Amino acid sequence: MKNVLLKLFCFLGLGLAFGCNSDDNSSTKNELIFEFDRVQFEKNREAWLSNDFQNYNYFEYQMSSSTGPLEYQIEVRNGIAKNVSEPDVKSKSISQIYEEIQKNVDYYTSPDYKPEGKEHYSLYVRYDSEFHYPTYYSLTLYNAPPGGGGFSKEFSEFELIE
């Protein structure tokens, strides 16, 4: 009986030592998974730009692990954005928000970007069907260290002004 138990423990020990799959990146090729709907993005950006709106208001709500929730009222006149709620905080027009999203896409899809291990990023954008501005976008970093999981922004109460 003692020999049977000893053999069983040895067998289980060897199985665990050689059969377990490790989740560390030491044996895994560096890999980047970047999820983004480029076709929808281009379609909505072109529709937004073709309207050439220069005067409008909107609210921006931001959330990130580094700042927590922030909310601003933005006014755009002649294409220039002004933060009505916090004048000292820089604001962006919708066209500049599209540029910001494009910069994130360019960064993560650049041949110069080298993932340090298995990395998974998701850039998600939702659009207004009438005016084609982004109503929501988020960058989520999966497998990120604590406190570094990404950010999101929502844009609401869009209104054209004279």
NUTOR-30465 format. One record per atom (N, C-alpha, C): residue in three letters; x, y, z. Coordinates in steps of 0.05 Angstrom, whole numbers, padded with zeros to 5 digits, always signed. Each point is the difference from the previous one (the first is absolute). Layout:
# residues N
ALAXYZ...
//
This chain:
# residues 162
MET+00016-00024+00000MET-00016+00024+00000MET+00017+00025+00000LYS+00022-00001+00016LYS+00018+00023+00002LYS+00013+00005-00027ASN+00008-00021-00014ASN+00013+00003-00027ASN-00020+00011-00020VAL-00025-00008+00001VAL-00020+00009-00019VAL-00005+00030+00004LEU-00002+00009+00026LEU-00003+00028+00005LEU+00024+00016-00009LEU+00024-00010+00005LEU+00025+00013-00008LEU+00001+00003-00030LYS-00007-00021-00015LYS+00000+00001-00029LYS-00021+00020-00010LEU-00023+00000+00013LEU-00022+00018-00008LEU+00009+00029+00004PHE+00012+00007+00023PHE+00010+00027+00004PHE+00022+00008-00019CYS+00018-00019-00006CYS+00021+00005-00019CYS-00011+00006-00028PHE-00020-00017-00008PHE-00013+00004-00026PHE-00014+00027-00001LEU-00015+00007+00021LEU-00014+00026+00000LEU+00020+00023+00000GLY+00022-00003+00015GLY+00021+00021+00001GLY+00012+00004-00027LEU+00007-00022-00014LEU+00012+00003-00027LEU-00020+00012-00019GLY-00025-00008+00002GLY-00021+00011-00017GLY-00003+00030+00004LEU+00000+00009+00025LEU-00002+00028+00005LEU+00025+00015-00009ALA+00023-00011+00004ALA+00025+00013-00008ALA+00003+00003-00030PHE-00009-00020-00015PHE+00005+00001-00029PHE-00025+00006-00016GLY-00023-00004+00012GLY-00025+00003-00016GLY-00015+00026+00004CYS+00008+00017+00018CYS-00014+00024+00005CYS+00008+00021-00021ASN-00019+00015-00008ASN+00004+00022-00018ASN+00005+00025+00016SER+00022+00014-00004SER+00006+00024+00014SER-00012+00024-00013ASP-00011+00019+00015ASP-00011+00024-00012ASP+00019+00023-00002ASP+00025-00004+00008ASP+00019+00022-00003ASP+00008+00002-00029ASN+00011+00023-00007ASN+00006+00006-00028ASN+00028-00009-00009SER+00014-00014+00018SER+00028-00008-00007SER+00001-00019-00023SER-00020-00017-00003SER+00001-00020-00022SER-00019+00008-00022THR-00014+00022+00002THR-00019+00008-00019THR+00011+00023-00017LYS-00004-00003-00026LYS+00008+00022-00018LYS-00016+00025+00006ASN+00013+00023-00002ASN-00014+00025+00004ASN-00022+00002-00021GLU-00023+00009+00009GLU-00023+00001-00017GLU-00017+00024+00007LEU-00010+00014-00020LEU-00018+00022+00004LEU-00027-00006-00013ILE-00021+00002+00016ILE-00027-00002-00010ILE-00012+00027+00003PHE-00007+00013-00023PHE-00012+00026+00001PHE-00027-00001-00014GLU-00021+00004+00015GLU-00027-00001-00011GLU-00010+00028-00006PHE-00009+00005-00024PHE-00010+00026-00008PHE-00015-00003-00026ASP-00024+00013-00002ASP-00015-00001-00025ASP+00007+00024-00017ARG+00021-00003-00016ARG+00010+00022-00017ARG-00020+00009-00021VAL-00015-00018-00011VAL-00020+00007-00021VAL-00021+00019+00011GLN-00011-00007+00023GLN-00020+00017+00013GLN+00012+00027+00007PHE+00024+00000+00011PHE+00013+00025+00007PHE+00003+00018-00024GLU+00011-00010-00022GLU+00005+00016-00024GLU-00027+00011-00011LYS-00020-00017-00001LYS-00026+00008-00010LYS-00012+00023+00016ASN+00001-00002+00026ASN-00011+00021+00017ASN+00017+00025+00000ARG+00026-00003+00000ARG+00018+00024-00001ARG-00005+00015-00025GLU-00001-00013-00023GLU-00005+00013-00025GLU-00027+00015+00000ALA-00020-00013+00011ALA-00027+00012+00001ALA+00001+00025+00018TRP+00014-00002+00023TRP+00003+00023+00018TRP+00014+00023-00015LEU+00023-00006-00012LEU+00015+00021-00014LEU-00015+00013-00023SER-00016-00016-00014SER-00015+00011-00023SER-00021+00020+00009ASN-00010-00003+00025ASN-00020+00019+00010ASN+00013+00027+00007ASP+00026-00001+00007ASP+00015+00025+00006ASP-00013+00017+00021PHE-00010-00012+00022PHE-00012+00015+00022PHE+00023+00016+00014GLN-00006+00025+00004GLN+00020+00018+00012GLN-00009+00011+00027ASN-00026-00001+00005ASN-00011+00012+00025ASN-00019-00019+00013TYR+00007-00010+00023TYR-00016-00020+00015TYR+00009-00002+00029ASN-00018-00012+00015ASN+00006-00006+00029ASN-00002-00030+00004TYR+00014-00010+00020TYR-00004-00027+00009TYR+00011-00003+00028PHE-00007-00022+00013PHE+00011-00007+00026PHE+00019-00023-00003GLU+00022+00001+00014GLU+00020-00022+00000GLU+00002-00011+00028TYR-00002-00027+00002TYR+00003-00014+00025TYR+00023-00019-00003GLN+00021+00002+00017GLN+00023-00017-00002GLN+00002-00017+00025MET+00011-00024-00004MET+00006-00018+00023MET+00026-00015-00006SER+00018+00001+00020SER+00024-00016-00002SER+00009-00007+00028SER+00017-00019+00001SER+00010-00009+00027SER+00018+00022+00012SER+00012+00017-00016SER+00018+00021+00010SER-00014+00025+00009THR-00023+00007-00014THR-00013+00025+00007THR-00027-00004+00014GLY-00012-00023-00003GLY-00027-00003+00010GLY-00019+00014-00019PRO-00025+00005+00008PRO-00019+00012-00018PRO+00004+00030-00002LEU-00003+00010-00025LEU+00002+00029-00006LEU-00022+00007-00019GLU-00013+00023+00003GLU-00021+00008-00019GLU+00004+00029-00007TYR-00003+00006-00027TYR+00005+00027-00010TYR-00022+00008-00020GLN-00006+00025+00000GLN-00018+00011-00021GLN+00019+00014-00020ILE-00002-00008-00025ILE+00018+00011-00021ILE-00017+00016-00020GLU+00011+00023-00007GLU-00012+00017-00021GLU+00020+00003-00023VAL-00009-00004-00024VAL+00018+00003-00024VAL-00012+00022-00017ARG+00017+00020-00004ARG-00007+00023-00017ARG+00021+00003-00022ASN-00009+00001-00025ASN+00019+00002-00022ASN+00021-00022+00001GLY-00008-00024+00009GLY+00018-00023+00001GLY+00018+00000+00024ILE-00001+00020+00017ILE+00019+00002+00023ILE-00016-00007+00025ALA+00011-00020+00015ALA-00014-00010+00024ALA+00008+00016+00024LYS-00019+00004+00018LYS+00004+00013+00025LYS-00014-00016+00022ASN+00014-00005+00021ASN-00012-00014+00023ASN-00015+00020+00017VAL-00027-00001-00001VAL-00017+00019+00014VAL+00001-00005+00030SER+00000-00026+00009SER+00000-00006+00028SER+00026+00004+00014GLU+00022-00006-00014GLU+00027+00003+00012GLU+00018+00014-00021PRO+00000+00027+00000PRO+00015+00014-00021PRO+00029-00006-00002ASP+00012-00009+00023ASP+00029-00007-00001ASP+00006-00027-00010VAL-00021-00016-00005VAL+00004-00028-00010VAL-00004+00001-00031LYS+00020-00011-00013LYS-00001+00000-00030LYS-00023-00017-00010SER-00012+00009-00021SER-00023-00015-00012SER+00005-00004-00029LYS-00016-00018-00012LYS+00004-00007-00028LYS-00026+00002-00015SER+00002+00008-00026SER-00023-00001-00017SER-00004-00030-00008ILE-00023-00006-00012ILE-00006-00027-00008ILE+00021-00009-00021SER+00008+00018-00018SER+00021-00008-00019SER+00026-00007+00014GLN+00007+00014+00021GLN+00024-00006+00015GLN-00003-00027+00016ILE-00024-00006+00008ILE-00005-00026+00013ILE+00004-00022-00020TYR-00009+00004-00025TYR+00005-00020-00020TYR+00031-00003-00004GLU+00014+00022+00000GLU+00030-00001-00002GLU+00012-00015+00023GLU-00010+00004+00024GLU+00010-00014+00024GLU-00004-00030-00003ILE-00024-00008-00009ILE-00005-00029-00004ILE+00019-00011-00021GLN+00004+00015-00022GLN+00018-00008-00021GLN+00029-00004+00010LYS+00009+00018+00018LYS+00026-00002+00011LYS+00003-00026+00016ASN-00021-00007+00015ASN+00001-00026+00015ASN+00002-00023-00019VAL-00015+00001-00022VAL+00001-00022-00020VAL+00028-00001-00012ASP+00010+00023-00008ASP+00027+00001-00013ASP+00021-00011+00019TYR-00002+00007+00026TYR+00020-00009+00019TYR+00000-00031+00003TYR-00023-00011+00003TYR-00001-00029+00005TYR+00002-00017-00025THR-00003+00012-00023THR+00004-00015-00025THR+00026+00006-00014SER+00016+00017+00011SER+00026+00008-00012SER+00019-00024+00000PRO+00015-00004-00021PRO+00020-00022+00000PRO+00021+00005+00021ASP+00003+00025+00009ASP+00020+00006+00020ASP-00009-00008+00028TYR-00027-00004+00004TYR-00010-00008+00026TYR+00007-00029+00006LYS+00015-00005+00021LYS+00008-00027+00007LYS-00012-00008+00026PRO-00019-00019+00000PRO-00012-00009+00025PRO+00021-00014+00017GLU-00003+00004+00026GLU+00020-00012+00019GLU-00008-00028+00008GLY-00021-00010-00010GLY-00010-00027+00006GLY-00026-00003-00014LYS-00018-00017+00009LYS-00026-00002-00012LYS-00016+00024+00009GLU-00007+00017-00018GLU-00015+00024+00006GLU-00026+00000-00015HIS-00022+00009+00012HIS-00026+00001-00012HIS-00012+00027+00006TYR-00005+00016-00021TYR-00012+00027+00003TYR-00025+00000-00017SER-00020+00014+00010SER-00025+00003-00014SER-00007+00030-00001LEU-00003+00010-00024LEU-00009+00028-00003LEU-00028-00002-00012TYR-00019+00009+00016TYR-00028-00003-00007TYR-00012+00028-00003VAL-00015+00005-00022VAL-00012+00026-00005VAL-00029-00005-00008ARG-00018+00016+00012ARG-00028+00000-00008ARG-00006+00028-00011TYR-00018+00002-00020TYR-00005+00025-00015TYR-00029+00008+00001ASP-00004+00027-00003ASP-00027+00011-00003ASP-00008-00005-00029SER-00024-00010-00004SER-00009-00007-00027SER-00008+00024-00016GLU-00007+00022+00013GLU-00008+00024-00016GLU+00023+00018-00007PHE+00017+00006+00020PHE+00022+00019-00004PHE+00028-00013-00003HIS+00001-00026+00006HIS+00025-00016-00004HIS+00023+00007+00018TYR-00005+00012+00023TYR+00022+00005+00019TYR+00002-00024+00018PRO+00023-00005+00012PRO+00002-00022+00019PRO-00016+00006+00025THR-00018-00018+00008THR-00015+00004+00025THR+00015-00013+00023TYR+00017-00019-00006TYR+00015-00014+00021TYR+00024-00012-00013TYR+00022+00001+00014TYR+00023-00017-00008TYR+00016-00007+00024SER+00012-00024-00002SER+00016-00010+00022SER+00024-00015-00011LEU+00021+00001+00016LEU+00024-00016-00006LEU+00003-00018+00025THR-00002-00026-00005THR+00003-00019+00022THR+00025-00016-00004LEU+00016-00001+00021LEU+00025-00015-00001LEU-00004-00025+00017TYR-00002-00023-00013TYR-00003-00025+00015TYR+00028-00009+00009ASN+00001-00015+00021ASN+00026-00009+00012ASN+00017+00023+00009ALA-00013+00023+00007ALA+00015+00023+00008ALA+00006-00002+00030PRO+00021+00014+00009PRO+00006+00000+00029PRO-00023+00014+00015PRO-00003-00005+00026PRO-00021+00013+00015PRO+00002+00031-00003GLY-00023+00012-00004GLY-00002+00029-00004GLY+00007+00009-00028GLY+00003-00018-00019GLY+00007+00008-00027GLY-00018-00012-00021GLY-00025-00002+00005GLY-00018-00015-00018GLY-00012+00016-00022GLY+00006+00025-00004GLY-00011+00015-00022GLY-00016+00024+00009PHE-00016+00010-00020PHE-00017+00024+00006PHE-00024-00001-00018SER-00020+00017+00006SER-00023+00003-00017SER-00008+00029+00000LYS-00014+00008-00022LYS-00011+00027-00002LYS-00027-00003-00013GLU-00019+00016+00010GLU-00027+00001-00011GLU-00006+00028-00008PHE-00014+00004-00022PHE-00007+00026-00010PHE-00030+00000-00004SER-00013+00020+00013SER-00029+00000-00001SER-00011+00029-00003GLU-00026+00002-00004GLU-00014+00026-00002GLU+00012+00018-00021PHE+00008-00013-00022PHE+00011+00015-00023PHE-00022+00018-00011GLU+00007+00026-00005GLU-00019+00019-00009GLU+00013+00020-00019LEU-00010+00003-00024LEU+00010+00020-00018LEU-00009+00028+00010ILE+00018+00019-00002ILE-00006+00028+00008ILE+00005+00019-00023GLU-00013+00022+00000GLU+00003+00021-00020GLU+00025+00017+00006
//
